[in-house]
Amino acid sequence: MKNSNVMSKLLPIMLTFFTMGFVDLVGIATNYIKADFSLNDTLSNLMPMMVFLWFFVLAVPTGLLMNKIGRKKTVLLSLIVTIPSLIIPLVYYSFETMLVSFILLGVGNTLMQVSLNPLLASIVTGNRMSSSLTFGQFIKAIASFIAPILAAWGAVKFGDWRFILFPGFVTVTAIAFIYLGLTKIEEDQKVIKPASFKDCFSLLGDKYVLFFFLGIMAHVGLDVGINTTAPKILIEHLGITLATAGFA
């Protein structure tokens, strides 16, 4: 009975991990936006920055917010912010609206990245925590993997890369919001001293934490760089279309 109860709480969290992977659509989307609006490399490279800048700006404030309103509410807030980011490209498609969309996507994903793992820790403890986090990242990777495929499928089938990718992702996000909102999760109510900005940044004084921080930055930069430039390289050297490069 206990395992069944834990599983019922894990399902909406794993669905939210899937939603977390939507941020990686920025790689293939940047290439389509560049082609649609005839952007140069400087302007097109602004798109990924509009997403990932917010990880640097909002990570610490999100942690402070989570301590104040709770883990689940912070995750729900992240889904609320993510939903309009996926609707905007369908309502009005322009370079400016895509910038707004990507800003919201980055803000929502930052809220999600900071709060979702702690929320998972409210359900799973002990030696199962590591495997649960790994499985969550696996679920996230599935969304990252299918984003270019859905964009290419929409481009081939409907002549517009947005028409499968964004409706599909916004539907999943809405389901995750409703499912998680209806799921009762008991959070740790221990009274601890809340961390301050100074406390958070002082962690970088530990060389191990600093190296981990730099390593994460390098990993994210490499991941985004490959997602953005790989289709360009395939198009330039193989003479294939952007849709075909997306499938590749």
C-alpha positions in Angstrom: 0.0 0.0 0.0 2.9 2.3 0.9 4.7 1.6 -2.4 1.4 2.3 -4.3 1.0 5.6 -2.5 4.6 6.6 -3.3 4.2 5.7 -7.0 1.0 7.8 -7.3 3.0 10.8 -6.1 6.0 10.0 -8.3 4.0 10.0 -11.5 3.2 13.7 -11.6 6.8 14.5 -10.6 8.2 12.4 -13.4 5.8 14.0 -15.8 7.2 17.4 -14.7 10.7 16.1 -15.3 9.6 15.5 -18.9 8.4 19.1 -19.0 11.8 20.2 -17.7 13.3 18.8 -20.9 11.3 21.2 -23.1 14.0 23.9 -22.6 16.2 22.0 -25.0 13.9 22.9 -27.9 15.7 26.2 -28.0 18.5 24.5 -30.0 16.6 23.4 -33.0 14.1 26.3 -32.7 16.9 28.8 -33.0 17.8 27.4 -36.5 14.2 27.6 -37.6 13.8 31.2 -36.3 17.0 32.2 -38.0 15.8 30.8 -41.4 12.2 32.2 -41.0 13.4 35.8 -40.2 16.7 35.8 -42.1 18.7 36.6 -39.0 22.5 36.8 -38.8 24.4 34.6 -36.4 24.7 37.3 -33.8 20.9 37.8 -33.5 20.1 34.1 -33.7 22.6 33.3 -31.0 20.7 35.8 -28.8 17.9 33.3 -28.6 19.6 30.6 -26.4 21.0 33.3 -24.2 17.5 34.6 -23.5 16.7 31.1 -22.1 19.8 30.2 -20.1 20.6 33.7 -18.7 17.9 33.2 -16.2 19.6 30.2 -14.6 22.4 32.6 -13.5 20.0 35.5 -12.5 17.2 33.6 -10.8 18.7 30.4 -9.3 19.5 31.9 -5.9 16.3 34.0 -5.6 14.3 30.8 -6.6 15.8 28.9 -3.7 14.8 31.7 -1.3 11.3 31.8 -2.8 11.0 28.0 -2.4 12.0 28.3 1.3 9.2 30.8 1.7 6.2 29.3 -0.2 7.2 25.6 -0.4 8.6 23.2 -3.0 5.3 22.1 -4.6 4.0 25.6 -5.0 7.3 26.6 -6.6 7.1 23.7 -9.1 3.5 24.7 -9.9 4.6 28.3 -10.4 7.2 27.0 -12.8 4.6 25.2 -14.9 2.4 28.3 -14.9 5.2 30.4 -16.3 6.1 27.6 -18.8 2.6 27.4 -20.3 2.4 30.9 -21.9 6.0 30.4 -23.2 4.6 27.5 -25.3 1.4 29.3 -26.4 2.9 32.5 -27.6 4.6 31.0 -30.7 1.3 29.7 -31.8 -0.7 32.9 -31.2 1.8 35.3 -32.9 5.1 34.4 -34.5 7.7 37.1 -34.8 11.3 37.5 -33.6 10.2 39.7 -30.8 7.5 37.3 -29.5 9.9 34.4 -29.7 12.3 36.4 -27.5 9.5 36.8 -25.0 8.6 33.2 -25.3 12.2 32.1 -24.6 12.6 34.4 -21.7 9.5 32.9 -20.1 10.7 29.4 -20.9 14.0 30.2 -19.2 12.4 31.6 -16.1 10.0 28.7 -15.8 12.7 26.1 -16.3 14.9 27.8 -13.7 12.1 27.7 -11.2 11.6 24.0 -12.1 15.3 23.0 -11.9 15.7 24.5 -8.5 12.5 23.1 -6.9 11.8 19.8 -8.5 14.6 17.7 -7.0 13.9 18.9 -3.5 10.2 18.1 -4.1 11.2 14.6 -5.2 13.2 14.3 -1.9 10.0 14.9 0.0 8.7 11.6 -1.4 11.8 9.4 -1.9 14.5 9.1 0.7 17.5 7.0 1.5 19.1 4.7 -1.0 16.2 5.2 -3.5 16.9 8.9 -3.9 19.9 8.5 -6.3 18.1 6.1 -8.6 15.0 8.3 -8.6 17.0 11.4 -9.6 18.7 9.4 -12.3 15.4 8.2 -13.7 14.0 11.7 -13.6 16.9 12.9 -15.7 16.3 10.0 -18.1 12.7 11.2 -18.5 13.9 14.7 -19.1 16.3 13.5 -21.7 13.4 11.9 -23.7 11.8 15.3 -24.1 15.1 16.8 -25.1 15.5 14.0 -27.7 12.1 14.3 -29.3 12.0 18.1 -29.6 14.0 18.3 -32.9 12.0 15.3 -34.2 8.6 17.0 -33.5 9.8 20.2 -35.0 11.0 18.5 -38.2 7.8 16.4 -38.4 5.7 19.6 -38.2 7.9 21.2 -40.9 7.5 18.3 -43.2 3.8 17.5 -42.6 2.3 20.9 -42.1 5.0 23.2 -43.5 5.5 24.8 -40.1 7.9 23.5 -37.4 5.7 24.9 -34.6 2.5 23.1 -35.3 3.3 19.8 -33.6 6.0 20.8 -31.2 4.3 23.5 -29.2 0.7 22.1 -29.0 2.2 18.8 -27.8 4.4 20.3 -25.2 1.8 22.8 -23.9 -0.7 19.9 -23.5 1.8 17.9 -21.5 2.7 20.9 -19.3 -1.0 21.6 -18.6 -1.6 18.0 -17.6 1.5 18.0 -15.4 0.2 21.2 -13.7 -3.3 19.7 -13.0 -1.9 16.3 -12.0 0.6 17.7 -9.6 -1.8 20.3 -8.2 -4.3 17.5 -7.3 -1.6 15.3 -5.7 -1.1 15.7 -2.0 2.6 15.8 -1.0 3.8 16.2 2.5 6.8 18.4 2.6 9.5 18.5 5.3 8.3 21.1 7.9 11.5 21.3 9.9 12.3 24.8 11.0 15.7 25.7 9.7 17.5 29.0 9.2 16.8 30.2 5.7 19.8 30.8 3.5 20.6 34.3 2.4 22.2 35.5 -0.8 25.5 35.8 1.1 25.3 32.2 2.3 24.6 30.9 -1.2 27.5 32.8 -2.9 29.9 31.9 0.0 29.6 28.3 -1.1 31.8 29.2 -4.1 34.6 29.7 -1.6 34.8 25.9 -1.4 37.0 24.8 -4.3 35.0 21.7 -4.9 31.7 23.6 -5.2 33.4 26.1 -7.5 34.7 23.4 -9.8 31.3 21.7 -9.9 29.7 25.1 -10.7 32.2 25.7 -13.5 31.7 22.2 -14.8 28.0 22.6 -14.9 28.4 25.9 -16.8 30.7 24.2 -19.3 28.4 21.2 -19.7 25.3 23.4 -20.4 27.2 25.6 -22.8 28.5 22.6 -24.7 25.0 21.1 -24.8 23.4 24.2 -26.1 26.2 24.9 -28.5 25.9 21.4 -30.1 22.1 21.6 -30.3 22.3 25.0 -32.1 25.3 24.5 -34.4 25.0 20.8 -35.3 22.1 21.4 -37.8 24.0 24.3 -39.4 27.0 22.0 -39.9 24.9 19.3 -41.5 23.2 21.8 -43.8 26.4 23.4 -44.9 28.4 20.2 -45.5 25.7 17.8 -46.7 23.4 20.2 -48.5 20.3 18.8 -46.7 17.3 20.8 -45.5 16.8 22.1 -42.0 13.9 19.6 -41.5 16.2 16.7 -42.5 18.9 18.0 -40.2 16.4 18.1 -37.4 15.6 14.4 -37.8 19.3 13.7 -37.9 
